[in-house]
Amino acid sequence: MPLPHVLLSAAVSLDGCLDDAGPDRLLLSSPADFDRVDEVRASVDAILVGAGTLRADNPRLLVNSPERRAARVAGGRPEYPLKVTVTASGDLDPRARFWHTGGEKVVYTSDKGARRLRDAGVAADIVPLGAEPDWRLLLEHLHDVRGVRRLMVEGGGTVHTQLLQRRLVDEIHLVLAPLLVGDPRAPRLFGPGAYQGGRLRLLETRAVGDVVLMRYEPTAPGTGALAVPADRHWLRLACELAAQCPPSRTAFSVGAVVVAADGTELARAHSREAGDPVVHAEEAALAKIDPADPRLPGATVYSSLEPCTRRASRPRPCARLILDAGVRRVVTAWREPDTFVRAADGTGLLRSEGADVVVLPEFEPAATAPNRHLLG
Ligand SMILES: NC(=O)c1ccc[n+]([C@@H]2O[C@H](COP(=O)([O-])OP(=O)(O)OC[C@H]3O[C@@H](n4cnc5c(N)ncnc54)[C@H](OP(=O)(O)O)[C@@H]3O)[C@@H](O)[C@H]2O)c1
């Protein structure tokens, strides 16, 4: 199911705190950075915070710049992004500023929390999601029912931790502020638990006044049939590689990337690379990896076209090469058409031998683009 692009946004002190332990909100960002946050808010469809942040900070979560609001309206969007919060308890003050400023509001909650919020007269669309709201269901609802394509999450630490651990985050905007809190009771950005192993990808660093903005994205592939945001990044790269293939009238242009479970790229390749007129992308990528590499069984192969099952040019087709390499997860954009081989079913072969194959059809246009001349 498609989900919104989820952007986590937070500011932390040099000692990693989101706030101090006092009753008032600690201002970590610089004035210039508050303006940057305002710009990001103006770019999204919805802004979410957890109930803990509503109780602690009583935020309004508005786009403050009249010019940015006017630009949203001129672009056919509501003046303010949808405001979203999540609470299991339903213990929220109906007088909080969140409910009485800006545009539409929605609160995701438990069945019990919904009763409490209704009794309190909270001015919002109250959506119960069972006993304990599930993040994936919540994001699906935002996407399908509310039309949210970009969601900015502005804390707090509990919500950030849950979303990152559940592998639902596309992007992190982290601001490091030049001050120290030093209080062991102060909330931290991310709590303990299971995160992706390995390193996230640094997208940008930028000084904004006296703070530094760092943008990261997760890199680790999903597991099994479940796709995570990093899968989309790697498949997009495979489709870009497909566009680099030397043209051919007798073979597809395909790109492939092999990625370890911790998000380390092991190899990338494209069809007919390095002067080999018949080499396939997955074959060329796997050939760059030591067959004894212990990361292969946990790796994912991303291929713009599903791996082949029959070929005249080499004895072993790519689906077989992948299985023989020990790889058990493949993500692809495009099922093979009958152009050269009738009823090729690389996905079927891989699945029949225990591999998970994830097809992300939203990438099919990018995968087919360099092959348009073959498709009639
Ligand atoms: N520096 C920054 O950028 C920044 C940004 C935002 C917040 N903060 C700080 O962060 C602190 C608040 O963080 P926090 O961790 O205490 O709170 P939080 O993450 O804002 O909210 C946690 C609450 O959200 C609800 N919740 C979370 N996951 C849920 C789920 N799956 N289902 C249902 N409800 C769920 C629960 O509410 P119920 O308890 O009502 O069930 C939970 O107690 C404050 O000190 C605030 O100032 C800092």
The ligand as a Gaussian input file, in Angstrom:
#p B3LYP/6-31G(d) Opt

LIG

0 1
 N       13.399000      19.724000      19.965000
 C       12.453000      19.332000      19.161000
 O       12.600000      19.358000      17.940000
 C       11.180000      18.815000      19.737000
 C       10.080000      18.592000      18.893000
 C        8.915000      18.073000      19.457000
 C        8.880000      17.767000      20.801000
 N        9.964000      18.006000      21.591000
 C        9.948000      17.658000      22.996000
 O        9.646000      16.287000      23.128000
 C        9.013000      16.086000      24.384000
 C        7.772000      15.233000      24.166000
 O        8.176000      13.973000      23.670000
 P        7.478000      12.653000      24.189000
 O        8.321000      11.527000      23.726000
 O        7.187000      12.788000      25.631000
 O        6.074000      12.692000      23.476000
 P        5.580000      12.537000      21.965000
 O        6.470000      11.660000      21.182000
 O        5.254000      13.879000      21.440000
 O        4.195000      11.808000      22.233000
 C        4.144000      10.542000      22.841000
 C        2.688000      10.206000      23.011000
 O        2.087000      10.036000      21.740000
 C        1.113000       9.015000      21.828000
 N        1.547000       7.900000      21.005000
 C        2.775000       7.595000      20.563000
 N        2.748000       6.489000      19.820000
 C        1.474000       6.080000      19.797000
 C        0.818000       4.999000      19.188000
 N        1.449000       4.092000      18.432000
 N       -0.503000       4.888000      19.393000
 C       -1.173000       5.797000      20.138000
 N       -0.605000       6.848000      20.711000
 C        0.711000       6.975000      20.555000
 C        1.021000       8.611000      23.280000
 O        0.056000       9.499000      23.826000
 P       -0.832000       9.150000      25.103000
 O        0.119000       9.145000      26.262000
 O       -1.818000      10.283000      25.166000
 O       -1.476000       7.833000      24.868000
 C        2.422000       8.937000      23.760000
 O        2.493000       9.119000      25.149000
 C        8.683000      17.456000      24.939000
 O        9.608000      17.766000      25.942000
 C        8.857000      18.371000      23.764000
 O        9.274000      19.658000      24.118000
 C       11.090000      18.537000      21.079000

